[in-house]
Structures are given as C-alpha cells and as structure tokens.
Amino acid sequence: MLDSPTANMQLVQPDRPHLTSYVGALARGWSPDNARGAAAATEELERIKLDPAAFLASMDDREAKGPPLKLPDGSTVNRLPGFHRWMWDGEFAGSIGLRWRSGTSELPDYCLGHVGYGVVPWKQGRGYAKRALSLILPLAKHEGLAFVQVTTDVDNVASQRVILANGGVLVERFKKPLAFGGTPGLRYRIYLD
C-alpha cells in the first residue's frame, strides 16, 4: 500500500512553500468553495495578491476572528471557528476544512457540515478525499467534537463513498437552505469514539 498515490498524500498547514502551487490550482479553475465556484476562486486570488501572509494566517482561525462568510446567495453570516489543511503530494492536490461551534457538536442552520473538502479535478480518483477525511477526524476529536456532520448532494456518489468509507452514517435526506439553492442533500454523521 505504501506505493499507492494515496500513501504519498499528506495534509499540510497552508504556508509560503505551498502557496505557489495553490495559486496555480486556482488559476487552472479549481475553487475552494464548490457552492460559490469561480467567484470564490477569484476572491482567493485577490486576497493572496493583496496580502499573502494575511491570507495564509486566515487559513487557521480557531477563534473566528475573520470577517463574516459569504454564502452562495450573497448573504453573509458569522464565521465559525475552524481551519483548513491542504492535500499535498508534492504539489497542491486539494483542500479540507473543519469548522465547529465551541462547546457543542451542533451547527447553526447556515452551516451544512463540520467538514468540507475538494480535490483538484486532475487528481481525482486517487483516494485523496478519503484519506484527507480520515486524517482530519482525529483533529475534530481533539477539538472536542463527539461527531462530525458531512453533507453532500444526492447525485455525488463519489463523495458519498468517501463519507461511508470513513464510517459515515446517513442521518437524513434534507432540503438545503435557500441560501444554498434549496436543493436536496444528504446529511451524514461520523461518530468520533
């Protein structure tokens, strides 16, 4: 198993040595936000150009000191504590983020899940999302969470497989809030024993 591409992928804290590769992925059309797509990628590029150090510092915001978050419909909500890690296999391969509310495993209605992830299209199918999720779970437990909630679209079979492979249990089919388009979704929980 050590010679598999997945074994070579690790999670790294966003930092200067990895930033050029991250910018390259954004320039190739990848977005860190699957709901906001190209608009989010453009905003990231602008933030990096304006102040790379501040951008990198914002990737670890455990006290929710950053500005409000913009939802897909353009509305804004209070930021939750959280952090991002980058999937790295010698170059940027994707991103995974963890967010939470202090003192509880429950989330506000405007936050669909504790974990969000995305692999760049040219590295999909290598098991990176599955491995990244498995690597973030101990960090979620360290933050005091009893479980993580992960949501996905009904037709996103690849993401469903990633969640199930990490012990996800389907808890409900639901309709996403209007800010996220009001489309059907699946909500899973991964219990952190």
N, C-alpha and C positions, 0 to 999 in steps of 0.2 A: 504493500500500500504506500510505502514511502516514495515510490517513483511516480505516483499519480499526481496530476496537476493540483489537485486539492491539497495534498500534503505540503505543497510549496507556498500555499496562500496563507497569509497571516493577517491579523488585524493590527494596524498601526495607528498611533495617535497622529492626527494631521499636523505636519510640521514642514519647515522650509525645504528639506531634501526631497519631499514627496510632492510639493506644490506644483512644480512644472508639469509633472505627469497628470495631475488633477486638472490643471488648466487645459492641457491637451485634450482630455476626455470631454470637457465642457465644449471646447471649440469644435470637436467632432460631432456634437449634437446630443451627447448624453446629458441628462438632467438629474440632479439630486432629489427632485420632487416629482414623482410620477403623476400627481394630480395637477400641478401647475406647469409642467413641461418646460418648453423653451423659455418662457418668461422667467422662471426660477433660475435657469442656467445663465441667462443674460444678467440677472441681478447678481448672481455669484461672481461672474466675471468682472462686473463693475466694482463690487466690493473689494475684490482682490487687487484690481488695478489701483484703486484709491488708497488702500492701506493693507498690504499683505499680512503684516503682523497682527493687526486687529482682526482680520478675517480668521486667521488661524486660532487666535485666542477665543473667538466666538464659538469654535467647534467643541469647546468644553465649558459648558455654562451650567454647572451644578446648582447654582443659586438663582437661576432665572433672572439674571441682571440685564439680559439683552432686550432689544426692542420688541414690541408686540409682533406676533406672527401674522402673515398674510395668508388667508385661506383662498381656495380656488375661485370663490365668487368675489374676491377683492376685499371682503370684510377682514377685520383684524381681531385677534384675541390675545389674551395674556399668555406669555411664554411660560412653559413648564420647565422645571429643572431637567437637565439632560446633557448628553454628549454624543459625539459622532466618532466613529472609527472608520478608517479606510481599509478596504481589502487591497492587499499588496502581494504581488507575485514577482516582484522585480520592476513592476510598473503599476500604476493605478488600475484597479480591476472593479471597483465598486465602493459602495458606502453602506454603512449600517448605523442607525441611531437608536438610542434608548432615551425615553423620557418618562417622567413619573410625577406624582404629587407626593409631597413629603408627608410621611405618617400614614399612608394608605396605599393599597394596591388598586384602588378605584381611580378612574379617569373622568375628567369633565366631558360633557356631551360632545364638545367640539374636537376632541382628540380621539381618533378612531382606534389607536392602539399604542402600546408601550414601545413597540419596535417597528421600525420601517427600514427597508433595505432595497437596494437596487444594484444590479451587476451591469457593467457596460455591455452593450449588445455583442461586441466582438469577443467577449469572454464567457458568454452564457453557455450553459450546458456542461460546465466543468465541475459542478457541485460546489461552487464558491458560496452561493447564498446559504446552502445547507450548512456548510462549515462555519460561515460567519455567524449564523444564528446560534449554532451550538457554542461558539466562543463568547457570545455576548450574554448568554444565560447565567453563567456564574457571576458576571458583573452586576446583573439585575438582582440576583440574590444578595449580593454584597450591599446593594442599596436598600435592602430590607423588604423587597417585594416578595409576596407569597406566590405570585403568578405573574406572567406577562400575557397581555392580550395582544393578539395579532389579527389584523383583518386583511381580507383580500377580496378581489372581485370574483363573482360566481364563475366566470369563464377563465380565470387564471389558474389553470391546472398545475402549472409548474410551481407557483407559489404555494398552492395547497399541498403539494408533495413535500416541499421544503418544511412547512409547518408540521405536517404529520410525521415526518422523519425525525423531528425534534420533540416528539411527544405531545403535539398539539391535539386538543380535544375540541371538536366542533360544539360550540355552546348555543349558537343561533344563526339563523338567516335573518337579516335585518335590512331595513331601508336606510341608506346613508342620509345624514342631514342634508338639507337643501344646499348648504354651502359647499358640499362635495358632490352635488349633482342629483341627489335623491335616488341614485341607482341602487339596485340590490347588492348586498355584500354578504360575506361570511365572516363570523367572528369566532376565533379560536382562543383557547387558553392553554398555556403551557405552565403546569404547576411546578414550582421550584422546591422540591422536597429537600 
